[in-house]
Amino acid sequence: MTSHQPLTRALAVLALLGCSNSPAGAPPPTGTSLRLLPIVTSGLSSPVYLAAPPGDTARLFVVEQPGRIRVVQHGQLLGTPFLDITSRVLSGGEEGLLSVAFHPRYGTNHYFYVDYTRSNTAGDTVYTMIERYSVSADSNVADLASRKVILQITQPQPVSMYPNHKGGLVMFGPDGMLYIGMGDGGSGGDPQNRAQNPDSLLGKLLRIDVDHGDPYAIPAGNPFATSGGAPEIWALGLRNPWRFAFDRAAGLLYIADVGQDLWEEVSVAPAGQGGLNYGWRIMEGLHCFNPTSCSSTGLVQPVVEYSHANGCSITGGFVYRGTRAPSLVGQYFYSDYCSGWMRSFSYANGAVTGQTSWSLNVSLGNVLSFGEDSAGELYVLSAGGGVYRIAPAP
């Protein structure tokens, strides 16, 4: 989620690196108005994600950070949660129930997966939990007894020093594999260099096969499937990939990685290319993070960045592939937690082809996340409890 340390060393780092607000970090031109249509305006507590099962056009499932998943059916927020695991969830700051992913064959196997943080009884160890559940006989209520732990990842200790950078997104890719975004574990500057350590699952994008093995199998195409590092790793060098997205139409993976003190970034890469290194903590955006030891050779460079003059913590979205707004097709939407603006860009043939800052009809405040329904329509979620559907101005 958000991850922005105080900017106490910002000026010193700028001086050391010779950095300034480059054109890449400047806001793009303001475009036409974008309507945000209210879907839910009250009754939600910290909505941090939205998803829908494949083919389900009647319902939206909204993840509440304290540990619940709520159902919006035909535009109405139902009173009974789909899932309530608040008793298991450690919530607050950047911890909590952070996302849900419905299996591509949810209509027949009824499986869905969640990503959340919890602590042990003593409270001195925090874990990221990836768990699978099934739906009950009531399609709007999950079966709590079906819980199956898929993956448990220990976060750094002491917990008082490392409360942030938990990543938090689970999502099925176009290849049917489950992808898991993991932050570097927290503090500031990745002090243990976990993001570059191939033996650590932190600071990585993971990829597992939940249709084979128990509880999962390692896909043969993973870069360390047989040796050299943790076999679950798909990509490394990430600080806090709070949100990533697949553009299935173009075969691309977008990763919005939350920056340290100066730069926020979005990277784009072929969805089927594993083993990529996104640069943290060597780089922050396009800039050296450690000026005494910095080389961008072999690193994926972001296609878009912006400085903290324009925000504090990127909230990544999706490429619009819906049908309600043809003028928006192919644009990747993103926002900033602090600034609450809405921006988008188009990407083709290895380059950004256009960027837009949108004029909005509502004030979003703190933007927590985006979501996508089964038809490819996009939604934006605010810390105030609002859920809005993105639409072009009339």
C-alpha positions in Angstrom: 0.0 0.0 0.0 1.4 3.4 0.8 5.0 3.5 1.7 6.6 6.8 2.1 9.3 7.6 4.7 9.9 11.2 5.8 11.9 13.2 3.3 14.6 14.1 5.7 17.5 13.1 3.4 15.8 14.1 0.1 17.9 17.3 -0.6 21.1 15.5 0.4 20.4 12.7 -2.0 19.5 15.1 -4.8 22.8 16.9 -4.3 24.8 13.6 -4.4 23.1 12.3 -7.5 22.8 15.5 -9.3 19.1 14.8 -9.8 16.3 17.2 -10.6 12.7 17.0 -11.6 13.3 15.8 -15.1 10.7 15.8 -17.8 10.1 12.1 -17.0 9.0 13.2 -13.5 6.8 16.1 -14.6 3.0 15.7 -14.7 1.6 15.1 -18.2 -0.8 17.6 -19.8 -4.3 17.8 -18.3 -6.8 16.1 -20.6 -10.5 16.0 -20.9 -12.8 15.2 -18.0 -13.1 11.8 -16.6 -16.3 10.8 -14.8 -16.2 8.7 -11.7 -19.6 7.1 -11.2 -20.3 6.2 -7.5 -21.0 2.5 -6.9 -20.6 2.5 -3.1 -20.4 5.7 -1.0 -20.8 4.3 2.5 -20.6 1.2 4.5 -17.1 0.1 3.7 -14.0 0.1 5.9 -10.7 0.8 4.2 -11.6 -0.8 0.8 -8.2 -1.9 -0.6 -9.1 -4.0 -3.6 -12.0 -5.0 -5.9 -12.3 -8.1 -8.2 -15.0 -10.4 -9.7 -15.1 -14.0 -10.6 -14.7 -14.7 -14.3 -18.0 -14.3 -16.2 -19.8 -12.9 -13.1 -21.5 -9.7 -14.3 -23.8 -9.3 -11.4 -21.3 -9.0 -8.5 -18.3 -7.1 -7.3 -16.2 -8.3 -4.4 -14.6 -5.6 -2.3 -11.7 -6.4 0.1 -11.8 -4.5 3.4 -8.4 -4.2 5.0 -9.5 -5.3 8.6 -10.3 -8.8 7.2 -13.6 -8.9 5.3 -14.7 -9.3 1.7 -18.0 -7.6 0.9 -20.3 -8.3 -2.0 -21.8 -5.6 -4.2 -24.7 -7.3 -6.1 -26.6 -5.4 -8.8 -25.2 -2.1 -7.3 -26.2 -2.9 -3.7 -23.7 -3.5 -0.9 -24.9 -6.7 0.9 -24.8 -6.7 4.7 -23.4 -10.1 5.2 -19.7 -10.4 4.3 -18.6 -13.0 1.7 -15.6 -13.7 3.9 -14.8 -12.5 7.5 -11.4 -13.5 8.9 -10.8 -10.4 11.0 -9.9 -12.7 13.9 -6.9 -14.0 12.0 -5.8 -10.7 10.3 -3.2 -8.3 11.6 -4.5 -5.0 10.2 -3.2 -1.4 10.3 -0.9 0.7 8.3 0.3 -1.4 5.4 -0.9 -4.7 6.9 -4.2 -6.5 6.7 -6.3 -8.4 4.3 -4.9 -6.9 1.0 -6.4 -8.7 -2.0 -8.5 -11.6 -3.4 -8.0 -13.6 -6.6 -10.7 -15.9 -8.1 -9.5 -19.0 -9.8 -10.0 -18.9 -13.6 -12.3 -21.9 -13.2 -14.1 -20.5 -10.2 -17.4 -21.3 -11.8 -16.7 -25.1 -11.4 -14.1 -25.4 -8.6 -15.3 -22.4 -6.5 -11.7 -21.6 -5.3 -10.5 -18.2 -4.4 -7.2 -17.0 -2.9 -6.4 -14.2 -0.4 -3.3 -12.4 0.7 -3.1 -11.1 4.3 -0.8 -10.5 7.2 -1.0 -12.1 10.6 1.1 -12.4 13.7 1.9 -15.2 16.1 0.4 -15.3 19.5 3.4 -13.5 21.1 3.1 -10.8 18.5 6.8 -10.8 17.7 6.6 -12.4 14.3 4.5 -11.3 11.3 3.7 -13.6 8.4 2.3 -13.0 4.9 -0.4 -15.7 4.4 -1.6 -16.9 1.0 -4.7 -19.0 1.6 -7.3 -20.8 -0.5 -11.0 -20.9 0.4 -14.1 -22.3 -1.3 -17.6 -20.8 -1.5 -20.4 -22.4 0.6 -23.8 -23.6 -0.7 -24.7 -19.9 -0.5 -22.9 -18.3 -3.4 -22.6 -15.0 -1.5 -20.9 -16.6 1.6 -17.5 -18.4 1.7 -16.9 -21.7 3.6 -14.5 -20.8 6.4 -13.9 -24.5 7.1 -12.4 -24.8 3.6 -9.3 -22.8 4.5 -6.1 -24.2 3.1 -2.7 -22.5 3.6 -0.9 -22.3 0.3 2.2 -20.2 1.3 3.4 -18.7 4.6 6.2 -16.1 4.3 8.0 -14.8 7.4 8.4 -11.0 7.5 11.6 -9.4 9.0 12.0 -8.9 12.7 11.7 -7.0 14.9 8.2 -6.1 13.8 8.5 -2.6 15.3 11.2 -1.8 12.7 9.5 -3.6 9.7 5.8 -2.8 9.7 5.7 -1.9 6.0 6.4 -3.0 2.4 4.2 -6.2 2.5 3.2 -6.1 -1.2 -0.2 -7.7 -1.0 -1.6 -8.6 -4.4 -2.5 -12.0 -5.6 -3.6 -12.4 -9.2 -3.9 -15.1 -11.8 -1.9 -14.4 -14.9 -2.9 -15.3 -18.5 -0.9 -18.5 -18.1 -3.1 -19.7 -15.3 -0.4 -19.3 -12.7 -0.9 -17.5 -9.4 1.3 -14.4 -9.1 2.1 -12.9 -5.7 3.6 -9.4 -5.1 6.0 -9.2 -2.2 7.6 -6.1 -0.8 11.1 -6.0 0.5 9.8 -6.3 4.1 10.1 -2.8 5.3 12.1 -0.3 7.1 13.8 2.1 4.7 16.3 1.5 1.9 16.0 -2.3 2.1 18.8 -2.5 4.7 19.3 -6.3 4.3 19.2 -6.0 0.5 16.4 -8.6 0.3 15.1 -7.4 -3.1 18.3 -8.4 -4.8 18.8 -11.6 -2.8 17.6 -14.6 -5.0 17.3 -16.7 -1.9 14.7 -14.4 -0.3 11.0 -14.2 -1.3 10.9 -10.6 -0.3 11.1 -7.8 -2.8 9.9 -10.2 -5.6 7.1 -11.2 -7.8 6.4 -14.8 -7.2 4.7 -17.3 -9.6 3.3 -20.7 -8.5 1.1 -23.4 -10.0 -1.9 -24.0 -7.6 -3.4 -26.6 -9.9 -0.7 -29.1 -9.3 1.2 -30.2 -6.3 0.2 -29.8 -2.7 -0.1 -27.0 -1.9 1.5 -25.9 -5.2 4.0 -26.8 -7.8 6.9 -24.8 -9.3 6.3 -23.8 -12.9 9.0 -25.1 -15.1 9.6 -21.6 -16.6 10.5 -20.0 -13.3 14.1 -18.7 -13.4 15.3 -20.5 -10.3 13.0 -23.6 -10.8 15.9 -26.0 -10.4 18.8 -23.9 -8.9 20.3 -20.5 -8.1 17.6 -19.1 -5.9 14.1 -19.6 -4.4 12.1 -21.5 -7.0 8.9 -19.5 -6.5 10.6 -16.3 -7.8 9.4 -14.9 -11.2 11.0 -11.4 -10.9 13.2 -9.6 -8.4 14.4 -6.1 -7.5 11.1 -4.7 -6.3 10.5 -2.4 -3.3 6.8 -2.6 -2.7 4.8 -3.7 -5.7 1.5 -2.8 -4.1 -0.4 -3.3 -7.4 0.6 -4.9 -10.7 -1.6 -5.9 -13.6 -1.7 -8.0 -16.8 -2.8 -6.6 -20.1 -3.9 -9.9 -21.7 -4.7 -8.2 -25.0 -1.1 -7.0 -25.4 0.7 -9.7 -23.5 2.2 -7.2 -21.0 2.8 -7.0 -17.3 2.6 -3.6 -15.6 4.2 -3.1 -12.2 3.7 0.0 -10.1 6.5 0.0 -7.6 6.3 2.4 -4.6 9.4 4.5 -4.3 11.6 5.5 -1.4 12.1 9.3 -0.9 12.1 10.7 -4.4 10.6 8.7 -7.2 7.5 6.6 -8.0 7.5 4.3 -11.0 5.7 2.1 -13.5 7.5 -0.6 -15.4 6.2 -2.6 -18.4 7.6 -5.9 -19.6 6.5 -9.0 -21.6 4.2 -11.0 -19.4 5.9 -14.3 -20.3 9.5 -13.2 -19.6 10.7 -14.4 -16.2 13.9 -13.6 -14.3 13.7 -9.8 -14.9 15.3 -7.5 -12.3 13.5 -4.2 -11.7 16.4 -2.6 -10.0 15.6 -1.9 -6.3 17.7 -1.1 -4.2 20.3 -0.3 -6.9 17.9 2.2 -8.5 14.9 4.3 -7.5 13.1 4.9 -10.7 15.6 6.0 -13.3 18.0 7.2 -10.7 20.8 5.7 -8.6 19.8 5.0 -5.1 23.3 4.3 -3.8 25.6 6.6 -5.7 28.7 4.8 -4.6 27.7 1.6 -6.3 25.3 2.0 -9.2 24.9 0.3 -12.6 21.7 0.0 -14.5 23.1 -2.7 -16.8 20.6 -5.6 -17.0 17.9 -3.9 -15.1 14.4 -3.1 -16.3 14.0 0.6 -16.4 10.6 2.2 -15.7 8.6 3.6 -18.6 7.0 6.3 -16.4 8.1 7.9 -13.2 7.1 11.0 -11.2 8.8 12.8 -8.4 7.6 13.5 -4.9 6.8 17.0 -6.0 3.7 15.4 -7.6 2.8 12.8 -4.9 4.2 10.4 -2.4 3.2 6.8 -3.1 2.0 5.3 -6.4 -1.3 3.4 -6.6 -1.2 1.2 -9.7 -4.2 0.3 -11.8 -5.1 -1.6 -14.9 -5.1 -1.2 -18.7 -8.7 -0.5 -19.7 -10.1 -3.2 -21.8 -13.9 -2.7 -21.2 -16.6 -1.8 -23.7 -18.4 1.1 -22.0 -15.7 3.7 -22.8 -14.1 2.9 -26.2 -12.0 6.1 -26.0 -10.2 4.7 -23.0 -9.2 1.3 -24.5 -5.6 0.5 -24.1 -4.8 3.2 -21.5 -3.1 2.2 -18.2 -4.6 4.1 -15.3 -2.8 4.9 -12.1 -3.0 7.4 -9.1 -1.2 8.5 -6.1 -2.1 7.8 -2.4 -1.4 11.3 -1.2 -2.4 13.5 -4.2 -5.5 11.7 -5.4 -5.1 12.6 -9.0 -5.8 10.3 -12.0 -3.4 9.8 -14.8 -3.1 7.3 -17.7 -0.7 6.4 -20.5 -0.7 4.3 -23.6 2.1 1.9 -24.3 2.9 0.2 -27.7 6.0 -1.1 -29.5 8.1 -0.7 -26.4 7.4 2.9 -25.7 4.9 5.2 -24.0 2.8 6.8 -26.8 0.8 9.3 -24.8 0.2 10.5 -21.2 -2.8 12.3 -19.7 -3.7 13.9 -16.4 -7.5 13.7 -16.0 -9.9 16.3 -14.7 -12.2 14.5 -12.2 -15.8 15.3 -11.2 -15.1 14.1 -7.6 -12.4 14.5 -5.0 -10.9 11.1 -4.3 -8.7 11.9 -1.3 -6.4 9.0 -0.5 -6.6 6.5 -3.4 -6.1 3.0 -2.0 -6.5 0.8 -5.1 -8.0 0.1 -8.5 -10.2 -2.9 -9.4 -11.4 -4.6 -12.5 -14.7 -6.4 -13.1 -15.3 -9.5 -15.3 -16.1 -7.2 -18.3 -12.9 -5.2 -18.0 -14.5 -2.1 -16.5 -12.3 -0.3 -14.1 -13.0 1.0 -10.6 -11.1 3.2 -8.1 -11.3 2.8 -4.3 -10.7 5.6 -1.8 -9.8 5.6 1.9 -13.0 7.3 2.6 -14.9 4.2 1.6 -15.9 5.1 -1.9 -16.0 2.8 -4.9 -16.3 4.5 -8.3 -16.5 3.2 -11.8 -14.3 5.0 -14.4 -16.2 6.5 -17.3 -15.6 9.2 -20.0 -17.3 12.5 -19.7 -20.6 12.7 -21.5 
